[in-house]
Amino acid sequence: MIAERDIATSVAPGAKPAPSGPPPLTVENVTKRFGEGPTALTAVDSVSFTLDAGEFVSVIGPSGCGKSTLFHVIGGLSDVTQGIVRVENETINGPHPAVGIVFQEESTFPWRNVIDNVAFPLELRGVSRSERHAAASHYIDMVGLHGFEKRLPSELSGGMRQRVSIARTLAAKPRILLMDEPFAALDEQTRLLLGDKVLQIQQQLKQTTLLITHSITEAVQLSDRILIMSYRPGRIKRIVNVDLPRPRTSDVVSSPEFGAIVADIWADLREEASRGLQESERGQG
Ligand SMILES: Nc1ncnc2c1ncn2[C@@H]1O[C@H](COP(=O)(O)OP(=O)(O)OP(=O)(O)O)[C@@H](O)[C@H]1O
C-alpha cells in the first residue's frame, strides 16, 4: 500500500511536459520473499510506483529495508514473488535491454582502457570501431573524462572509474537508467561533485533515472521525487516531491529549502533506522 503525503506539491506550471504513452517503468504490487515457511523473510512488500519519462526518482531507506532487492527485481536480475514490473508496456522476466544498470561495485574491465570500456556495449552490437569510438568519446566528455581515453582503470581514482561505468551504461542509450548506490564507496566531497555531473547529464539527456541510495543529501540534490522505504518489510512509507528549481548544482545543499526537505526526510528515516537497529540488537537483523 502506498501512503502518499507529499511535502511540496507546487510544481511550476509547464515545468514538465505531460507524459504521453505508457510510463517508462511501472512497478505494480511487487513483493519479494526469501525462503519458505516460518523462516521466510519478506524483503519487499507490495511496492507500487511509476517512473515518468525524464524523471529522476530516488529510493531511500535504512540498511536492510530492501533497496537492493528492489533494484535486483527491477533490473530483472531476480524474480518477483508477486507483482509485476513493466518497462513501457512489456512485463519483464529478466534483464530488459531498455534498462541500463550501474552497480555499486566497481564494474570497469581492468584490461580495457577508458574508451574501450565505454565502447563495449556498442562493440557487442557490432558497431564499427570508428563509430563506437566516436560515440564513446561523446559520453566520456559528458562525464568529464576528456583526455583520459587511453588510461586503464587502475590509473584512475574510484570516482573516475564510476564515471567510466556511467558513461558505458549511457553509451547503450538505455531508456531507463538504474543505479544502485553508485557513489557509496566515495568520500563526501567526491559524491557531491559527482552529483553535479549526474545533474548535468540529466539536464542534457533528460534521462529517466531510478537511483537507490541511503544518502539523504544525494537523494534531495538529484531527485524530482523520493520514495522513502520503511524498515522490514520494505514498503513505500512516503513519497516526497522535491520542488527545488532546476538546473541544480551542488550549491543547492546550502539553501534553507534543501535543509528543510532533508530534515523532513530524516524524521521518517530516523524512525525506520532506529527500528532496524533495535531489531539487529535483539538479534533479528
Ligand atoms: N538472497 C537473499 N537471501 C535471503 N535474504 C536476503 C537475500 N538478499 C537480501 N536478503 C535480506 O532481505 C533484506 C533486505 O536486504 P537488501 O539488501 O535488499 O536491503 P538494503 O536496503 O539494500 O540494505 P543495505 O542498505 O544495507 O544494502 C535483508 O534482511 C537481507 O538480509
The ligand as a MOL file (V3000), in Angstrom:
LIG
                    3D

  0  0  0     0  0            999 V3000
M  V30 BEGIN CTAB
M  V30 COUNTS 31 33 0 0 0
M  V30 BEGIN ATOM
M  V30 1 N 19.4850 -13.6820 -1.2770 0
M  V30 2 C 18.9470 -13.4400 -0.0850 0
M  V30 3 N 18.5360 -14.4540 0.7170 0
M  V30 4 C 17.9690 -14.2090 1.9150 0
M  V30 5 N 17.7550 -12.9750 2.4270 0
M  V30 6 C 18.1530 -11.9330 1.6770 0
M  V30 7 C 18.7720 -12.0990 0.3960 0
M  V30 8 N 19.0440 -10.8690 -0.1170 0
M  V30 9 C 18.6270 -9.9780 0.8160 0
M  V30 10 N 18.0980 -10.6100 1.8770 0
M  V30 11 C 17.5090 -9.9890 3.0680 0
M  V30 12 O 16.4950 -9.0770 2.6420 0
M  V30 13 C 16.5170 -7.9040 3.4370 0
M  V30 14 C 16.6930 -6.6920 2.5370 0
M  V30 15 O 18.0180 -6.7170 2.0250 0
M  V30 16 P 18.5650 -5.6320 0.9900 0
M  V30 17 O 19.9840 -5.9890 0.6930 0
M  V30 18 O 17.6310 -5.5480 -0.1640 0
M  V30 19 O 18.4800 -4.2990 1.8540 0
M  V30 20 P 19.1320 -2.8700 1.5750 0
M  V30 21 O 18.1000 -1.8830 1.9510 0
M  V30 22 O 19.6760 -2.8240 0.2020 0
M  V30 23 O 20.3160 -2.8570 2.6330 0
M  V30 24 P 21.7330 -2.0780 2.5540 0
M  V30 25 O 21.4100 -0.6080 2.5230 0
M  V30 26 O 22.4100 -2.4880 3.8320 0
M  V30 27 O 22.4350 -2.5620 1.3260 0
M  V30 28 C 17.6550 -8.0810 4.4450 0
M  V30 29 O 17.1080 -8.5380 5.6560 0
M  V30 30 C 18.5310 -9.1300 3.8190 0
M  V30 31 O 19.1990 -9.8780 4.8120 0
M  V30 END ATOM
M  V30 BEGIN BOND
M  V30 1 1 1 2
M  V30 2 1 2 3
M  V30 3 2 2 7
M  V30 4 2 3 4
M  V30 5 1 4 5
M  V30 6 2 5 6
M  V30 7 1 6 7
M  V30 8 1 6 10
M  V30 9 1 7 8
M  V30 10 2 8 9
M  V30 11 1 9 10
M  V30 12 1 10 11
M  V30 13 1 11 12
M  V30 14 1 11 30
M  V30 15 1 12 13
M  V30 16 1 13 14
M  V30 17 1 13 28
M  V30 18 1 14 15
M  V30 19 1 15 16
M  V30 20 2 16 17
M  V30 21 1 16 18
M  V30 22 1 16 19
M  V30 23 1 19 20
M  V30 24 2 20 21
M  V30 25 1 20 22
M  V30 26 1 20 23
M  V30 27 1 23 24
M  V30 28 2 24 25
M  V30 29 1 24 26
M  V30 30 1 24 27
M  V30 31 1 28 29
M  V30 32 1 28 30
M  V30 33 1 30 31
M  V30 END BOND
M  V30 END CTAB
M  END
